Structures are given as structure tokens and as C-alpha cells.
Amino acid sequence: MTVGDTTSGAGEEPGQDSSVHATPHHEVDHTVEPTDDPLAIRLEALILGADRRYTPFQAARTAGVSMDLASRFWRAMGFADIGQAKALTEADVLALRRLAGLVEAGLLSEPMAIQVARSTGQTTARLAEWQIDSFLEGLTEPPEPGMTRTEVTYPLIELLLPELQEFLVYVWRRQLAAATGRVVQAADDEEMVDRRLAVGFADLVGFTRLTRRLEEEELGELVESFETTAADLVAAHGGRLIKTLGDEVLFAADDAGTAAEIALRLIEAMSQDETMPALRVGIAFGTVTTRMGDVFGTTVNLASRLTSIAPKDAVLVDGAFAKELVRHGDAPESEAQAAEAVAAAAERARVAEKEGREPDDEPPLPTYRFGLQPMWQRPVRGLGVVEPWLLARRGKTGS
């Protein structure tokens, strides 16, 4: 619900000036423009908890915020241009006061406040769309013949709204606690922004061909199943799902061992589902820039390139990732080294038995979870020559 007019200050109320720059179409949700539909207005009042009372200019003036800053806040949150229609509520005024207050108190810079508004707007916009498209659509099927979906919507939202609101705040607090924990464990201030992470892409092979064969509903079900399985596995094994891209997911983990376990479990889970196409995964380890919940940098680009050259049902990793696995004892430097370790342990056990000593006195045999096989070096566009490693599981691990 942003405005096209960016007049600053609290002077005369602006008119509908057609020369004012409109918000770019891709940055706003034009579905939230004011409507005169009675049910839509009732639903809006129910969800927002207040009636329409202010024009954007009046809301900014009441909040004590310049029209320019209010416009930038609203645009960052993804609200549509509404000119000077009376469509805002007390909640809009309070939101402006809170953001502006954080800036005035020096807790946030103005650019950071804009980022907070934008990240919150983008995340909740996607959540709201998902709830309407998937959740409410299924629940608002008429319970009795003759009833329309519209007749069911209002009482259903009335019941769901407080519960969903509490649940949203709970999940947000949990995620905030986890993210804060990761930050305070960073080695230094620089690592809080530019961190060393394992970053992986998991990609469905031949997805484009599938789009030509499957009906839209079947394709949607396949994508939802893939994203759900990936999200569950990534979370269950200590990783973070950064984003989903339909036929591809991007995940990250603080250490190579966690990322390796996630990648192999994804391959295993998808290969057991006959409805799913083959999967391929690429992982790289290195410095990553994090911003607004996303990750950027050469490490991310390398993981993406490794995914594109990975064989079906296989995981390719870069040299830095392989070294991390070896350094932490999750994989041997080579199969020859692993064989030598086994032979040495067997010889120690033989000598101990001959000398009448307990085998427990001997150092334990290394237990490697993963194996690494070097692949041919090859040039990768934009990244030079890389030496990928094929990651595999050594033996079985617990669930």
C-alpha cells in the first residue's frame, strides 16, 4: 500500500500528481490495491484488526514520518501504489512509528531499516501466498452442498487467524534464536558477515522435459514433494534451506560433514521414490557472504557449476570441501590410506594378542563416514580449472 507521491514533510496534502515516479511493478504486490467489494473489505478489517482510516499522507503525518521515508518503507515492504486513497489503518501508522523510532534511537541506520522492511515483506508475502493458494484453498471447500466457498471464508479465517499468528511468532522466535546462536559463535566480527560455510545445490535431472509431459497439477505435486523432502532432510540433519527454485534447492551447513550427510541422504531418498527423476548435487566449501537470508560469492557459484556437471544420483564436491572432510576425520585422504590404516590396526591386534595384551590398549581403528574419489580436472566457466571429487558413503550410519 505504498504511494506514488514522495513529497516529504508534513505540509499540504499532495494530490494525484501523474508526474511522480511509480513503484516498479516487480517490487510491489498489486493485488492489495483498495477494493469496494463488501466481503473483501470485511475480510481486510478482520485480518488487519482495524478499519480504513487514513490516506498515505495522513498516516505519515500522524506517525511523524516524512512522506518520502514512509513511501520508501511501504515500497520496501512490497505494498502497491494507492495514490491518496483512504486505505490505511492505525496498524500502518504504528508500523511507521516503530521503524522510524528505531532509526531515531540509533538502533538501526535508515538503509538497514529499509532492509528490515524489505526482507520482512518478501518473506511474509511468499508465506501469505502459499497459505492462500495451498492451505486455505483446501480448507474452504464447501462443507455442505449449496454453500459457496466465499460463504465459508470469513468464519474460517476468523478461527484460524489468531492461531496462525501465534504460530508465526513462535517459529520466527525459534529461527531468530538459532540464527543469533550461529552469529555469536563466529570467530570474529568479519566472520559474522563473510563466513566459511558448505553450500550445496540439489537439482532434479531432466526437469524441463518433465514440464512438457506432465499436467500442471502433477508437476505442482512433484515440485511440492521434492521441496518438502529436501526441507525436512536439510533441517533434520542440521543444515539450513536457503531457498527453493522449483527443480532445485540451495542449502548450507556450518561444516562439511553435515553437508555431506544431507547431500547423500537427498540422493538416497529421491532414488527410492519412483515418481521422482534422478537427482544430482554439487557442494563447495569456502567464504560466503550472507545477506537477507541468502548467500552469495564464488563458493556459491562453484557449487552451482559442480551441480551442472555432476552425474545422475551423485554428489560432486570441490577440493576445499574434500580437505575439510579429511581434516575432521570424516573421510580418508585416499582409499589406499584407509586400507593401510586397516592393515596397521590388524597388525597391532595380532601383536597384542601374541603378547597377551588386551586389544583395547591399542588406538582405535579410524571410522570414516565418507569416501572421496578424485575426478578429472576440467575448466568451469568463470572459475578456471577445478578438480571435482565424487562423494560416496562408506558403510551405513544411523538415521
Secondary structure as UniProt FT lines:
FT   TURN            18..19
FT   HELIX           25..27
FT   HELIX           30..32
FT   HELIX           38..48
FT   HELIX           56..63
FT   HELIX           67..77
FT   TURN            83..84
FT   HELIX           90..104
FT   TURN            105..106
FT   HELIX           110..130
FT   HELIX           131..136
FT   HELIX           137..139
FT   TURN            145..146
FT   HELIX           149..184
FT   HELIX           189..193
FT   STRAND          194..204
FT   TURN            205..206
FT   HELIX           207..213
FT   HELIX           216..236
FT   TURN            237..238
FT   STRAND          240..244
FT   STRAND          248..253
FT   HELIX           256..271
FT   TURN            274..275
FT   STRAND          279..291
FT   TURN            292..293
FT   STRAND          294..296
FT   HELIX           298..309
FT   TURN            312..313
FT   STRAND          314..317
FT   HELIX           319..327
FT   TURN            328..329
FT   HELIX           335..354
FT   TURN            355..356
FT   HELIX           359..361
FT   STRAND          370..374
FT   STRAND          378..380
FT   TURN            381..383
FT   STRAND          384..386
FT   STRAND          389..393
//
